[in-house]
Amino acid sequence: MRAAWVLRAVRRQAGLHRLTVLAAGASFFLLALLAGTSRLGARVVARWGGLVGQNVHLLVYLGDEMDEGTSRDLAEILRRVPTVAQVAVVEPTQAFARFKTSALSFGADGKTVETLEPAYFPRSIEVRLIPASDLDTRADDLAKRLRGVPGVVQVDAMGAGLSRLSAWSSFGKRLGAGALIALALLDVVAFVAVFVRLRTALARRAAVLVQLGETTSGIRLPSGLWMAVAAAIGGAVAATTLSLLWRPLVARIEHSLGILGTSPLPALGRAEVATGLAVLIAFGLALGCFATPVPQSDSHG
């Protein structure tokens, strides 16, 4: 009987305060969206920062006089440079295979690609430097020294790409922080409005129930339950939205910026989603309960 009464009270309150229920659900949706976006955004920025350190920082193109043995000797010398993290010699066949894979992934004509031969691609050395704040400067300095080595045709320091990626990482941090703060303030205002509206709407009902001898928990529980349901629905919709839209959005941004990463795009795990929903439901239950005023009964009347 007690459970049936509570359920009837929940349905009655939700029906009487539909706008408040919708506002609460939207507020919880925005809160969950903010939490998920901030977590995923931090991972994307970390991913971009990691790509600065993982990408090749110097491409050393060798002439025909640099045979396989000589090129490997030069690579061994580069490995001894303190600022160098990794060195790899790329043969023409490897360069052609990479070009073919990349060109086909961007929709190039396969027949045109097949007309090329590995001989069109020079032997090269890829140099990856140890990540540091002055990465661009160290890459330029090493490039200048390598350009004077006999047999080196060209050295690409990849400075423009590194600078652009670093700049976008910094810009992404600032833009994301500003947007999250603005939306968080908006969500706080929305929750305050829901709290005040709910407290005002339930005051008369709570006063009547107190006169009828209802307990404090019995008065507060119905509003807490439907607020918890609104929190669960808002959080579930936010999690679904992020799972469907986040990865395609980030992939499109990275493609437009020319960022090519090999690691999978970040996503929220099931445990994270479940934990977030549990926190939202608990918050909704507490908000609904404490938004219901319980006046003190007049025992001396």
The 8 nearest C-alpha neighbors of each residue, nearest first, counted from 0:
[[1, 3, 2, 4, 5, 6, 7, 8],
 [0, 2, 4, 3, 5, 6, 217, 7],
 [3, 1, 5, 4, 0, 6, 7, 8],
 [2, 4, 0, 6, 5, 1, 7, 8],
 [5, 3, 7, 1, 2, 6, 8, 0],
 [6, 4, 8, 2, 3, 7, 221, 9],
 [7, 5, 9, 3, 8, 4, 2, 10],
 [8, 6, 4, 10, 9, 5, 11, 3],
 [7, 9, 11, 5, 6, 10, 221, 12],
 [8, 10, 221, 6, 12, 7, 11, 225],
 [11, 9, 13, 7, 8, 12, 14, 6],
 [10, 12, 8, 14, 9, 13, 7, 15],
 [13, 11, 15, 9, 14, 10, 16, 8],
 [14, 12, 10, 16, 11, 15, 17, 9],
 [13, 15, 11, 12, 17, 16, 10, 9],
 [14, 16, 12, 13, 17, 11, 10, 18],
 [17, 15, 13, 19, 18, 14, 12, 20],
 [16, 18, 20, 19, 14, 13, 15, 21],
 [19, 17, 21, 20, 16, 22, 23, 15],
 [18, 20, 22, 16, 17, 21, 23, 193],
 [21, 19, 17, 23, 18, 22, 24, 16],
 [22, 20, 24, 18, 23, 19, 25, 17],
 [23, 21, 19, 25, 24, 20, 18, 26],
 [22, 24, 26, 20, 21, 25, 19, 27],
 [23, 25, 229, 233, 21, 27, 26, 22],
 [24, 26, 28, 22, 23, 27, 21, 29],
 [27, 25, 23, 29, 28, 24, 186, 22],
 [26, 28, 30, 233, 24, 230, 29, 25],
 [27, 29, 233, 25, 31, 234, 26, 30],
 [28, 30, 32, 26, 27, 31, 33, 25],
 [29, 31, 27, 33, 32, 28, 26, 34],
 [32, 30, 34, 28, 234, 33, 29, 237],
 [31, 33, 29, 35, 237, 30, 34, 36],
 [34, 32, 30, 36, 31, 35, 37, 29],
 [35, 33, 31, 37, 32, 36, 30, 38],
 [34, 36, 32, 38, 37, 33, 31, 39],
 [37, 35, 39, 33, 38, 34, 40, 32],
 [36, 38, 40, 34, 35, 39, 33, 41],
 [39, 37, 35, 41, 36, 40, 34, 42],
 [38, 40, 42, 36, 41, 37, 35, 43],
 [41, 39, 37, 43, 42, 38, 36, 44],
 [40, 42, 44, 38, 39, 43, 37, 45],
 [41, 43, 45, 39, 40, 44, 46, 265],
 [42, 44, 46, 40, 45, 41, 47, 39],
 [43, 45, 47, 41, 46, 42, 168, 48],
 [46, 44, 48, 42, 43, 47, 49, 41],
 [45, 47, 43, 49, 44, 48, 42, 50],
 [48, 46, 50, 44, 49, 45, 168, 43],
 [49, 47, 45, 51, 50, 46, 44, 168],
 [48, 50, 46, 52, 51, 47, 45, 53],
 [49, 51, 53, 47, 52, 48, 54, 46],
 [52, 50, 49, 48, 53, 54, 161, 47],
 [51, 53, 130, 50, 49, 54, 129, 48],
 [54, 52, 50, 51, 49, 55, 127, 130],
 [55, 53, 50, 51, 52, 56, 127, 49],
 [54, 56, 127, 57, 126, 125, 53, 58],
 [55, 57, 127, 157, 126, 156, 54, 128],
 [58, 56, 156, 126, 155, 55, 125, 157],
 [57, 59, 125, 155, 154, 124, 60, 126],
 [58, 60, 154, 124, 123, 153, 57, 61],
 [61, 59, 123, 153, 152, 151, 154, 122],
 [62, 60, 151, 152, 123, 122, 150, 65],
 [61, 63, 150, 64, 152, 65, 151, 60],
 [62, 64, 65, 61, 66, 121, 150, 122],
 [63, 65, 62, 66, 150, 61, 69, 149],
 [66, 64, 63, 62, 69, 150, 70, 61],
 [67, 65, 69, 68, 64, 70, 63, 62],
 [66, 68, 70, 69, 71, 65, 90, 122],
 [67, 69, 71, 70, 66, 72, 65, 73],
 [70, 68, 72, 71, 66, 67, 65, 73],
 [69, 71, 73, 67, 72, 68, 65, 66],
 [70, 72, 74, 68, 73, 69, 75, 67],
 [71, 73, 69, 75, 74, 70, 68, 76],
 [74, 72, 70, 76, 71, 75, 77, 69],
 [73, 75, 71, 77, 72, 76, 70, 86],
 [74, 76, 72, 78, 73, 77, 71, 79],
 [77, 75, 73, 74, 78, 79, 72, 80],
 [78, 76, 74, 79, 80, 75, 73, 83],
 [77, 79, 75, 76, 80, 83, 86, 74],
 [78, 80, 77, 76, 81, 75, 83, 82],
 [79, 81, 77, 78, 83, 82, 76, 84],
 [82, 80, 83, 79, 78, 84, 129, 77],
 [83, 81, 80, 129, 128, 84, 137, 79],
 [84, 82, 128, 80, 81, 129, 85, 78],
 [85, 83, 128, 129, 127, 82, 86, 78],
 [84, 86, 127, 83, 126, 78, 128, 87],
 [87, 85, 126, 125, 78, 74, 127, 88],
 [86, 88, 125, 124, 89, 126, 85, 74],
 [87, 89, 124, 123, 125, 90, 71, 86],
 [90, 88, 123, 124, 122, 93, 87, 94],
 [89, 91, 122, 93, 92, 94, 88, 123],
 [92, 90, 94, 120, 117, 122, 93, 121],
 [91, 93, 117, 95, 94, 90, 96, 118],
 [94, 92, 96, 90, 91, 95, 89, 97],
 [93, 95, 91, 97, 92, 96, 98, 90],
 [94, 96, 98, 92, 117, 93, 97, 99],
 [97, 95, 93, 99, 98, 94, 92, 100],
 [98, 96, 94, 100, 99, 95, 101, 93],
 [97, 99, 95, 101, 96, 100, 102, 94],
 [100, 98, 96, 102, 97, 101, 95, 103],
 [99, 101, 97, 103, 98, 102, 104, 96],
 [100, 102, 98, 104, 99, 103, 97, 105],
 [103, 101, 99, 107, 105, 104, 100, 98],
 [102, 104, 107, 106, 105, 100, 101, 99],
 [103, 105, 101, 102, 106, 100, 107, 99],
 [106, 104, 102, 103, 107, 101, 100, 108],
 [105, 107, 103, 104, 108, 102, 109, 101],
 [108, 106, 103, 102, 105, 109, 104, 112],
 [107, 109, 111, 110, 112, 106, 103, 102],
 [108, 110, 112, 111, 107, 113, 103, 106],
 [111, 109, 113, 112, 108, 114, 107, 115],
 [112, 110, 108, 113, 114, 109, 115, 107],
 [111, 113, 109, 114, 110, 115, 108, 99],
 [112, 114, 110, 115, 111, 109, 116, 99],
 [115, 113, 112, 111, 110, 116, 109, 117],
 [116, 114, 113, 112, 117, 119, 111, 95],
 [115, 117, 118, 119, 114, 95, 113, 120],
 [118, 116, 92, 91, 95, 119, 120, 115],
 [117, 119, 116, 120, 91, 121, 92, 115],
 [120, 118, 117, 116, 121, 115, 91, 95],
 [119, 121, 91, 118, 117, 94, 95, 122],
 [122, 120, 91, 123, 61, 60, 119, 62],
 [121, 123, 90, 91, 61, 89, 60, 120],
 [124, 122, 60, 89, 59, 61, 88, 121],
 [123, 125, 88, 59, 87, 89, 58, 126],
 [126, 124, 58, 87, 86, 57, 55, 88],
 [125, 127, 86, 57, 55, 56, 85, 124],
 [126, 128, 55, 85, 56, 84, 83, 86],
 [129, 127, 83, 84, 82, 130, 56, 126],
 [128, 130, 84, 82, 83, 131, 127, 52],
 [131, 129, 52, 128, 134, 132, 51, 53],
 [132, 130, 134, 133, 129, 52, 128, 135],
 [131, 133, 134, 130, 135, 136, 137, 165],
 [134, 132, 136, 131, 135, 137, 130, 138],
 [133, 135, 137, 131, 136, 132, 138, 130],
 [136, 134, 138, 137, 133, 158, 139, 161],
 [137, 135, 139, 133, 138, 134, 140, 158],
 [136, 138, 140, 134, 139, 135, 141, 133],
 [137, 139, 135, 141, 136, 140, 156, 142],
 [140, 138, 142, 136, 137, 141, 156, 135],
 [141, 139, 137, 143, 142, 138, 136, 144],
 [140, 142, 144, 138, 143, 139, 137, 145],
 [141, 143, 139, 145, 140, 144, 154, 156],
 [144, 142, 140, 146, 141, 145, 139, 147],
 [145, 143, 141, 142, 146, 147, 140, 148],
 [144, 146, 142, 147, 148, 143, 141, 151],
 [147, 145, 143, 144, 148, 142, 151, 154],
 [146, 148, 145, 144, 149, 143, 151, 150],
 [147, 149, 145, 146, 151, 150, 144, 152],
 [150, 148, 151, 147, 146, 152, 145, 65],
 [149, 151, 62, 65, 61, 152, 64, 148],
 [150, 152, 61, 149, 148, 153, 62, 60],
 [153, 151, 61, 62, 60, 150, 154, 146],
 [154, 152, 60, 151, 59, 146, 155, 61],
 [153, 155, 59, 58, 142, 60, 156, 146],
 [154, 156, 58, 157, 57, 59, 153, 142],
 [155, 157, 57, 158, 138, 139, 56, 142],
 [158, 156, 155, 160, 56, 159, 57, 161],
 [159, 157, 161, 156, 160, 135, 162, 138],
 [160, 158, 162, 161, 157, 163, 156, 164],
 [159, 161, 163, 162, 158, 157, 164, 165],
 [162, 160, 158, 164, 163, 159, 165, 51],
 [163, 161, 165, 159, 160, 164, 166, 158],
 [162, 164, 166, 160, 161, 165, 159, 167],
 [163, 165, 167, 161, 166, 162, 160, 168],
 [166, 164, 168, 162, 163, 167, 161, 169],
 [165, 167, 163, 169, 168, 164, 162, 170],
 [166, 168, 170, 164, 169, 165, 171, 163],
 [167, 169, 165, 171, 166, 170, 44, 47],
 [170, 168, 172, 166, 167, 171, 165, 173],
 [169, 171, 167, 173, 172, 168, 174, 166],
 [170, 172, 168, 174, 169, 173, 175, 167],
 [171, 173, 169, 175, 170, 174, 176, 168],
 [174, 172, 170, 176, 175, 171, 177, 169],
 [175, 173, 171, 177, 176, 172, 170, 178],
 [174, 176, 178, 172, 177, 173, 171, 179],
 [175, 177, 179, 173, 174, 178, 172, 180],
 [178, 176, 174, 180, 175, 179, 173, 181],
 [177, 179, 175, 181, 180, 176, 174, 182],
 [178, 180, 182, 176, 181, 177, 183, 175],
 [179, 181, 183, 177, 178, 182, 176, 184],
 [182, 180, 178, 184, 183, 179, 177, 185],
 [183, 181, 185, 179, 184, 180, 186, 178],
 [182, 184, 186, 180, 185, 181, 179, 187],
 [185, 183, 187, 181, 186, 182, 180, 188],
 [184, 186, 182, 188, 183, 187, 189, 181],
 [187, 185, 189, 183, 188, 184, 26, 182],
 [186, 188, 184, 190, 189, 185, 183, 191],
 [187, 189, 191, 185, 186, 190, 192, 184],
 [190, 188, 186, 192, 187, 191, 26, 193],
 [191, 189, 193, 187, 192, 188, 194, 186],
 [192, 190, 194, 188, 193, 189, 195, 187],
 [191, 193, 189, 195, 190, 194, 196, 188],
 [194, 192, 190, 196, 191, 195, 197, 189],
 [193, 195, 191, 197, 192, 196, 290, 198],
 [196, 194, 198, 192, 197, 193, 191, 199],
 [197, 195, 193, 199, 198, 194, 192, 200],
 [198, 196, 200, 194, 199, 195, 193, 201],
 [197, 199, 290, 195, 291, 201, 196, 200],
 [198, 200, 196, 197, 202, 201, 195, 203],
 [199, 201, 197, 198, 202, 196, 203, 204],
 [202, 200, 204, 198, 199, 203, 291, 205],
 [201, 203, 205, 199, 204, 292, 200, 198],
 [204, 202, 206, 205, 201, 207, 200, 199],
 [205, 203, 207, 201, 206, 202, 208, 200],
 [204, 206, 208, 202, 203, 207, 293, 201],
 [207, 205, 203, 209, 204, 208, 294, 202],
 [206, 208, 210, 204, 209, 205, 211, 203],
 [209, 207, 211, 205, 213, 210, 206, 204],
 [208, 210, 212, 206, 211, 213, 207, 296],
 [209, 211, 207, 208, 212, 206, 296, 213],
 [212, 210, 208, 209, 213, 207, 206, 214],
 [211, 213, 209, 210, 208, 214, 296, 207],
 [214, 212, 208, 209, 211, 217, 218, 215],
 [215, 213, 217, 216, 218, 212, 209, 208],
 [214, 216, 218, 217, 219, 293, 213, 209],
 [215, 217, 219, 218, 214, 220, 288, 213],
 [218, 216, 214, 215, 220, 219, 213, 221],
 [219, 217, 215, 216, 220, 205, 214, 213],
 [218, 220, 288, 216, 217, 291, 221, 222],
 [219, 221, 223, 217, 222, 216, 218, 288],
 [222, 220, 9, 224, 223, 219, 8, 5],
 [223, 221, 287, 225, 224, 220, 219, 226],
 [287, 222, 224, 284, 288, 220, 226, 221],
 [225, 223, 227, 221, 226, 222, 284, 220],
 [224, 226, 228, 227, 222, 223, 9, 229],
 [225, 227, 229, 283, 223, 224, 228, 287],
 [228, 226, 283, 284, 280, 230, 224, 225],
 [227, 229, 225, 231, 230, 226, 232, 224],
 [230, 228, 24, 226, 232, 227, 231, 233],
 [229, 231, 227, 233, 27, 228, 280, 232],
 [232, 230, 228, 234, 229, 233, 280, 235],
 [231, 233, 235, 229, 234, 230, 236, 228],
 [234, 232, 28, 24, 230, 27, 236, 235],
 [233, 235, 237, 231, 28, 31, 232, 236],
 [234, 236, 238, 232, 237, 233, 231, 239],
 [237, 235, 239, 233, 234, 238, 240, 232],
 [236, 238, 240, 234, 32, 235, 239, 28],
 [239, 237, 235, 241, 240, 236, 234, 242],
 [240, 238, 236, 242, 237, 241, 235, 243],
 [241, 239, 237, 243, 238, 242, 244, 236],
 [240, 242, 245, 238, 244, 243, 239, 237],
 [243, 241, 239, 240, 244, 245, 238, 266],
 [242, 244, 240, 241, 239, 245, 246, 247],
 [245, 243, 241, 247, 246, 242, 240, 248],
 [244, 246, 241, 248, 247, 242, 243, 249],
 [245, 247, 249, 248, 244, 250, 264, 243],
 [248, 246, 250, 249, 245, 244, 251, 243],
 [249, 247, 245, 251, 246, 250, 244, 252],
 [248, 250, 252, 246, 251, 247, 253, 245],
 [249, 251, 247, 253, 248, 252, 246, 254],
 [252, 250, 254, 248, 249, 253, 247, 255],
 [253, 251, 249, 255, 254, 250, 256, 248],
 [254, 252, 258, 256, 250, 255, 251, 257],
 [253, 255, 257, 251, 256, 252, 258, 250],
 [254, 256, 252, 253, 257, 251, 258, 250],
 [257, 255, 253, 254, 258, 252, 164, 163],
 [256, 258, 254, 255, 253, 259, 160, 252],
 [259, 257, 253, 256, 254, 260, 164, 255],
 [260, 258, 257, 261, 253, 254, 50, 256],
 [259, 261, 262, 258, 50, 263, 47, 46],
 [260, 262, 263, 259, 264, 50, 258, 53],
 [261, 263, 260, 264, 46, 265, 259, 50],
 [264, 262, 265, 261, 260, 266, 246, 46],
 [263, 265, 246, 262, 266, 43, 250, 249],
 [266, 264, 263, 42, 39, 43, 267, 246],
 [267, 265, 268, 264, 39, 242, 246, 245],
 [266, 268, 271, 272, 269, 265, 39, 35],
 [269, 267, 271, 270, 272, 266, 273, 265],
 [268, 270, 272, 271, 273, 267, 274, 266],
 [269, 271, 273, 268, 272, 274, 267, 275],
 [272, 270, 274, 268, 269, 273, 275, 267],
 [271, 273, 275, 269, 270, 274, 276, 268],
 [274, 272, 270, 276, 275, 271, 269, 277],
 [275, 273, 277, 271, 276, 272, 270, 278],
 [274, 276, 272, 278, 277, 273, 271, 279],
 [277, 275, 279, 273, 278, 274, 234, 280],
 [276, 278, 274, 280, 275, 279, 273, 281],
 [277, 279, 275, 281, 276, 280, 282, 274],
 [280, 278, 282, 276, 277, 281, 230, 283],
 [279, 281, 227, 283, 277, 282, 230, 278],
 [282, 280, 284, 278, 283, 279, 285, 277],
 [281, 283, 279, 285, 280, 284, 286, 278],
 [284, 282, 227, 280, 286, 226, 281, 285],
 [285, 283, 223, 227, 281, 287, 282, 286],
 [284, 286, 282, 288, 283, 287, 289, 281],
 [287, 285, 283, 289, 284, 288, 290, 282],
 [288, 223, 286, 222, 290, 284, 226, 285],
 [287, 289, 223, 219, 285, 290, 286, 291],
 [288, 290, 291, 286, 287, 285, 292, 219],
 [289, 291, 198, 287, 288, 194, 286, 292],
 [290, 292, 289, 198, 288, 219, 201, 293],
 [293, 291, 202, 290, 198, 294, 205, 289],
 [294, 292, 205, 291, 295, 215, 206, 209],
 [295, 293, 206, 292, 296, 209, 205, 202],
 [296, 294, 297, 293, 209, 206, 298, 210],
 [295, 297, 298, 209, 294, 210, 206, 212],
 [296, 298, 299, 300, 295, 210, 294, 209],
 [299, 297, 300, 296, 295, 210, 212, 209],
 [298, 300, 297, 296, 295, 210, 209, 212],
 [299, 297, 298, 296, 210, 295, 209, 211]]
